[in-house]
Amino acid sequence: MLPSTVRAAAARFGPAPVFVDPHRQSFSFADLDRHSDEVATGLAAAGIGPGTVLGLALDAGTAYVVAYVAAAKLGAATAGVNPRLTPAERQRLLEVVEPTLVLSEEPEVAAYGVAGAAPPPELPPDPDRLVAIVFTSGTTGMPKGATFTNRQLEAITMADVGEAWGGGGPSVSATSLAHVGFMTKLPGHLRRGGCSFLLHRWTAEKAMRLMSAHRMTNLGGVPTQLALLLRHPDLDRYDLSSVQSIVLGGGPAPLPLLREATQRFGAPVSVRYSSTESGGCGTGTAFEDPLDDDLGVGLPRGPVELAIRTADGEVVPTGEVGEICLRSPTAMTGYFKDDAATAAAFWADGYVRTGDLGYVNDRGRLFLAGRGKEMYVRGGYNVYPMEVEAVLLDHPQVAAVAVIARPDDVLGEQGVAVVVPTVGAPPPTIDELRGFAKDRLSSYKLPDDVHLVDALPLTAGDKVDRRSLESLLNAGR
């Protein structure tokens, strides 16, 4: 599916740029097709072919894309590893898939290229041929590789762009290329005919410069990136008036942040929710939805079905918190060579267990309550940090916040609000935070303490690193 899309896009868009690497070198649709043919020849000689796995531990760049496409043309699967992980973490991931070959430097990809090589033989159609392995965990627990075949890539592409070709414009790549948002959605990007500017590592400064210079119409990324952009001291130096829409996913998007973004850019916002296991497809809000307490993360999109269930698989009543489960033809086939984990990830009726907690209101809209492992029990009552954080973020002296549990001899656990104070405002006290939130949260949900930091630590995926915050708080006990 990916090879045929690359060839069709090359025939349709030819010399138009599809990627610009971090060194600002442009790479066309025709270049991608030709160079991936040349690299496929070298990889085939190195043993890459049907049933094998190519490991990519590369920074974001055209070399990663070429190697991924080359492997697909040979019928091999690609397992990408986020380069921001430590060497030990990367090694743990690669041990899961036992790749035939691992490429960790851009020059290695070029070294496998055979100039002028003919395209590899066209593969027979096989909807169940494995194409991509996307890791879901690399720093905690046992790493797992979510598997996606031609069948899933076809379903994801149809869900995102359908049969359409064209309509794409310039954009900034906001995530690692090993992320599900690239690995499974590359065919859709190629069909749009747009150009993506790749970054070794996203920064607000780089994103603003590219958006301004290339008059980008869409601002996309995770909520953390939007917050960093809005708080950058040089934001007003850039002309971002071209932005016509904002699309966020990959984490909770607080209402204050959404309102600030729409006011600053004069553009509507859509919030998306999905998981790696669901193929990056899930729910979403419409651009015309009011930014109020009824927003949540919207309704199921495309072929996605949604259910909220107990640990036993029973559907919970409307308004009650349970595990978010998604069913869709875009969902992974399972975890690579891990039958036990695959069985645990699916209910018998095909719904994927995301591990996220949430509830559905009487209009069918989904609201997030956090990860199952983030919930803590204070005095016998369950507390979901995301719910508390959403309220505290409305406080004018709070720029960012994460609620972390700490052990308590009496209550079992207490909640600590780790707060980044608003620039120019006095840091909030615990009494101020509790007083502010008491009318919107039950007393047992109110934070018991506050800890001030200059910035919240982030994971390689630009999400709040709660594990680091737990270590920080425990070290101070």
ZAMARGU-4260 file (C-alpha; in steps of 0.2 Angstrom, whole numbers, plus 5000, padded with zeros to 4 digits):
<rodrens>
0) 5000/5000/5000 | 5014/5012/5005 | 5025/5008/4989 | 5010/5010/4977 | 5006/5027/4985
5) 5024/5033/4984 | 5024/5029/4965 | 5007/5037/4962 | 5012/5053/4972 | 5028/5054/4962
10) 5019/5052/4945 | 5006/5065/4951 | 5017/5078/4960 | 5034/5075/4953 | 5046/5089/4957
15) 5035/5097/4971 | 5043/5096/4988 | 5037/5083/5000 | 5049/5085/5014 | 5062/5098/5019
20) 5075/5091/5031 | 5082/5100/5046 | 5096/5107/5035 | 5083/5115/5024 | 5087/5104/5009
25) 5071/5101/4999 | 5066/5083/4994 | 5053/5080/4981 | 5040/5067/4978 | 5050/5060/4963
30) 5066/5060/4974 | 5057/5049/4987 | 5052/5037/4974 | 5069/5036/4966 | 5080/5036/4981
35) 5070/5023/4990 | 5072/5012/4975 | 5091/5014/4976 | 5091/5011/4994 | 5080/4996/4993
40) 5093/4988/4981 | 5106/4989/4994 | 5095/4984/5009 | 5090/4968/4999 | 5108/4963/4997
45) 5110/4965/5016 | 5095/4953/5019 | 5080/4964/5021 | 5065/4957/5013 | 5048/4949/5017
50) 5046/4944/5035 | 5061/4954/5041 | 5062/4969/5052 | 5072/4985/5048 | 5076/4995/5064
55) 5078/5014/5062 | 5086/5024/5076 | 5087/5040/5066 | 5084/5058/5069 | 5069/5065/5059
60) 5075/5068/5042 | 5073/5062/5024 | 5085/5047/5027 | 5072/5040/5039 | 5058/5042/5026
65) 5068/5034/5012 | 5073/5019/5023 | 5055/5016/5028 | 5049/5017/5011 | 5063/5006/5004
70) 5059/4993/5017 | 5041/4993/5012 | 5045/4991/4994 | 5054/4975/4999 | 5040/4968/5009
75) 5049/4971/5026 | 5043/4980/5042 | 5050/4995/5049 | 5052/4998/5068 | 5057/5016/5072
80) 5065/5021/5088 | 5063/5039/5095 | 5081/5046/5095 | 5077/5056/5111 | 5078/5040/5121
85) 5094/5035/5130 | 5105/5022/5121 | 5099/5009/5134 | 5081/5013/5131 | 5083/5011/5112
90) 5092/4995/5114 | 5078/4988/5125 | 5065/4992/5111 | 5076/4985/5097 | 5078/4968/5107
95) 5059/4966/5106 | 5059/4965/5087 | 5076/4958/5084 | 5079/4967/5068 | 5089/4960/5053
100) 5097/4977/5052 | 5098/4993/5062 | 5102/5010/5054 | 5107/5023/5067 | 5116/5037/5057
105) 5110/5046/5041 | 5125/5042/5031 | 5122/5023/5033 | 5106/5025/5023 | 5115/5034/5009
110) 5128/5020/5010 | 5115/5007/5005 | 5110/5017/4990 | 5114/5010/4973 | 5114/5024/4960
115) 5102/5022/4946 | 5096/5005/4952 | 5080/4999/4945 | 5064/4998/4956 | 5063/4982/4966
120) 5050/4969/4959 | 5033/4974/4963 | 5025/4964/4977 | 5009/4954/4976 | 4995/4962/4985
125) 4994/4956/5003 | 4983/4966/5015 | 4990/4957/5030 | 5009/4961/5026 | 5017/4969/5041
130) 5023/4987/5037 | 5026/4996/5053 | 5030/4993/5071 | 5026/5007/5083 | 5032/5006/5101
135) 5020/5010/5114 | 5032/5010/5129 | 5051/5013/5131 | 5054/5020/5148 | 5043/5010/5160
140) 5036/4993/5160 | 5040/4980/5146 | 5041/4988/5129 | 5028/4983/5116 | 5027/4985/5097
145) 5010/4989/5090 | 5009/4981/5073 | 5001/4988/5057 | 4999/4980/5040 | 4993/4986/5023
150) 4975/4983/5029 | 4977/4996/5043 | 4987/5008/5033 | 4973/5008/5020 | 4960/5010/5033
155) 4969/5025/5042 | 4972/5033/5025 | 4954/5032/5020 | 4948/5038/5037 | 4960/5054/5036
160) 4959/5058/5017 | 4948/5046/5008 | 4951/5044/4990 | 4956/5062/4987 | 4972/5068/4980
165) 4979/5086/4983 | 4974/5100/4995 | 4989/5099/5006 | 5000/5114/5011 | 5016/5117/5020
170) 5017/5110/5038 | 5029/5108/5053 | 5032/5090/5058 | 5029/5090/5077 | 5033/5073/5083
175) 5046/5060/5081 | 5045/5050/5064 | 5044/5034/5075 | 5027/5040/5082 | 5011/5033/5076
180) 5006/5050/5068 | 5020/5048/5055 | 5022/5029/5053 | 5004/5025/5049 | 4999/5042/5041
185) 5013/5044/5029 | 5002/5037/5014 | 4989/5051/5018 | 5002/5064/5019 | 5008/5059/5002
190) 4990/5059/4994 | 4988/5077/5000 | 5003/5083/4991 | 5009/5094/5004 | 5026/5098/5011
195) 5032/5094/5029 | 5047/5103/5037 | 5056/5090/5047 | 5064/5095/5064 | 5077/5085/5074
200) 5068/5092/5089 | 5053/5104/5089 | 5055/5121/5097 | 5043/5135/5098 | 5056/5146/5089
205) 5059/5135/5075 | 5041/5132/5073 | 5036/5150/5073 | 5050/5154/5060 | 5044/5141/5048
210) 5026/5145/5050 | 5029/5163/5047 | 5041/5161/5032 | 5030/5149/5023 | 5013/5156/5027
215) 5006/5140/5035 | 4988/5139/5037 | 4987/5125/5050 | 4995/5124/5067 | 4996/5106/5073
220) 5005/5097/5088 | 5002/5092/5106 | 4995/5104/5119 | 5012/5106/5127 | 5019/5113/5111
225) 5005/5125/5109 | 5008/5131/5127 | 5026/5134/5124 | 5023/5143/5108 | 5010/5155/5116
230) 5022/5159/5130 | 5037/5162/5120 | 5043/5180/5122 | 5046/5182/5104 | 5029/5176/5098
235) 5023/5194/5093 | 5039/5196/5082 | 5032/5183/5069 | 5018/5186/5057 | 5007/5171/5060
240) 4991/5178/5053 | 4991/5164/5040 | 4985/5152/5053 | 4967/5147/5049 | 4965/5131/5060
245) 4973/5123/5075 | 4973/5104/5078 | 4979/5097/5094 | 4981/5079/5099 | 4993/5068/5110
250) 4988/5074/5127 | 4975/5084/5137 | 4971/5101/5130 | 4964/5113/5144 | 4950/5125/5140
255) 4960/5140/5145 | 4974/5135/5133 | 4961/5133/5119 | 4953/5150/5122 | 4970/5159/5123
260) 4975/5151/5106 | 4959/5155/5097 | 4960/5173/5103 | 4978/5175/5099 | 4977/5167/5081
265) 4959/5171/5077 | 4957/5153/5071 | 4946/5138/5076 | 4953/5123/5086 | 4949/5105/5085
270) 4955/5093/5099 | 4958/5075/5094 | 4960/5060/5105 | 4967/5043/5100 | 4980/5030/5105
275) 4995/5021/5097 | 4985/5005/5097 | 4970/5013/5088 | 4981/5018/5074 | 4980/5037/5078
280) 4962/5037/5075 | 4949/5041/5088 | 4938/5055/5093 | 4938/5074/5089 | 4929/5090/5091
285) 4922/5101/5077 | 4930/5118/5073 | 4913/5125/5076 | 4911/5118/5094 | 4910/5131/5108
290) 4925/5131/5119 | 4915/5127/5135 | 4913/5113/5148 | 4904/5103/5136 | 4919/5102/5124
295) 4928/5087/5130 | 4938/5078/5116 | 4922/5076/5105 | 4914/5062/5096 | 4920/5046/5087
300) 4928/5051/5070 | 4925/5040/5054 | 4924/5022/5057 | 4929/5023/5076 | 4917/5016/5089
305) 4918/5021/5107 | 4914/5012/5123 | 4918/5016/5142 | 4920/5000/5152 | 4924/4993/5169
310) 4939/4982/5172 | 4927/4967/5169 | 4922/4973/5152 | 4905/4980/5157 | 4899/4996/5149
315) 4897/5009/5162 | 4882/5021/5164 | 4883/5038/5155 | 4893/5050/5166 | 4903/5037/5175
320) 4922/5035/5173 | 4929/5019/5166 | 4942/5014/5153 | 4941/5021/5136 | 4939/5007/5123
325) 4940/5010/5104 | 4935/4998/5090 | 4940/5002/5072 | 4948/4994/5056 | 4962/5006/5059
330) 4967/4997/5076 | 4983/4988/5077 | 4984/4969/5073 | 4992/4966/5090 | 5009/4968/5099
335) 5024/4960/5089 | 5027/4942/5095 | 5018/4945/5111 | 5002/4935/5111 | 4999/4938/5130
340) 5000/4956/5129 | 4989/4956/5113 | 4975/4946/5121 | 4975/4958/5136 | 4974/4973/5124
345) 4958/4968/5116 | 4941/4963/5122 | 4933/4948/5114 | 4922/4960/5103 | 4937/4968/5095
350) 4937/4984/5106 | 4955/4990/5110 | 4959/4994/5129 | 4968/5011/5129 | 4972/5011/5147
355) 4965/5029/5147 | 4951/5034/5159 | 4936/5044/5154 | 4917/5046/5153 | 4904/5050/5140
360) 4890/5063/5143 | 4872/5062/5137 | 4877/5068/5120 | 4890/5055/5117 | 4905/5066/5119
365) 4920/5059/5127 | 4929/5067/5142 | 4946/5062/5148 | 4950/5058/5166 | 4968/5053/5165
370) 4978/5036/5164 | 4972/5022/5175 | 4989/5021/5183 | 4988/5040/5187 | 4973/5039/5198
375) 4976/5039/5216 | 4965/5035/5231 | 4964/5048/5245 | 4954/5043/5260 | 4945/5029/5251
380) 4940/5041/5236 | 4947/5040/5218 | 4955/5056/5212 | 4959/5058/5193 | 4973/5071/5191
385) 4967/5077/5175 | 4951/5083/5182 | 4959/5093/5195 | 4972/5100/5183 | 4959/5106/5172
390) 4951/5117/5186 | 4968/5123/5193 | 4973/5129/5175 | 4960/5142/5176 | 4969/5151/5191
395) 4977/5167/5184 | 4993/5163/5193 | 4995/5145/5186 | 5004/5144/5169 | 5005/5125/5170
400) 5001/5111/5183 | 5002/5093/5186 | 4994/5084/5201 | 5005/5070/5208 | 5001/5058/5222
405) 5012/5055/5237 | 5010/5043/5251 | 5002/5048/5267 | 5001/5038/5283 | 4983/5044/5287
410) 4974/5046/5270 | 4984/5033/5260 | 4989/5046/5247 | 4988/5065/5245 | 4988/5076/5229
415) 5002/5088/5226 | 5000/5102/5214 | 5016/5104/5205 | 5014/5122/5198 | 5023/5133/5185
420) 5018/5151/5191 | 5012/5163/5178 | 5026/5175/5173 | 5025/5192/5182 | 5012/5185/5195
425) 5016/5180/5213 | 5016/5161/5215 | 5000/5154/5221 | 4999/5147/5239 | 4990/5130/5243
430) 4976/5140/5252 | 4974/5151/5236 | 4973/5135/5225 | 4961/5126/5237 | 4950/5141/5239
435) 4949/5144/5220 | 4944/5126/5216 | 4933/5122/5231 | 4917/5127/5221 | 4921/5116/5207
440) 4929/5101/5215 | 4924/5090/5230 | 4935/5092/5245 | 4944/5076/5243 | 4949/5081/5226
445) 4957/5097/5231 | 4977/5097/5232 | 4985/5095/5249 | 5001/5104/5245 | 5009/5114/5231
450) 5026/5112/5224 | 5033/5126/5213 | 5045/5123/5198 | 5051/5133/5183 | 5045/5120/5170
455) 5037/5103/5170 | 5048/5089/5164 | 5043/5081/5148 | 5045/5064/5141 | 5052/5061/5123
460) 5035/5062/5117 | 5033/5080/5124 | 5020/5074/5138 | 5022/5078/5156 | 5035/5066/5164
465) 5025/5061/5179 | 5037/5048/5184 | 5051/5061/5186 | 5039/5072/5196 | 5035/5058/5208
470) 5054/5055/5210 | 5056/5074/5214 | 5043/5074/5227 | 5048/5058/5235 | 5066/5064/5236
475) 5060/5079/5246 | 5051/5069/5259
</rodrens>
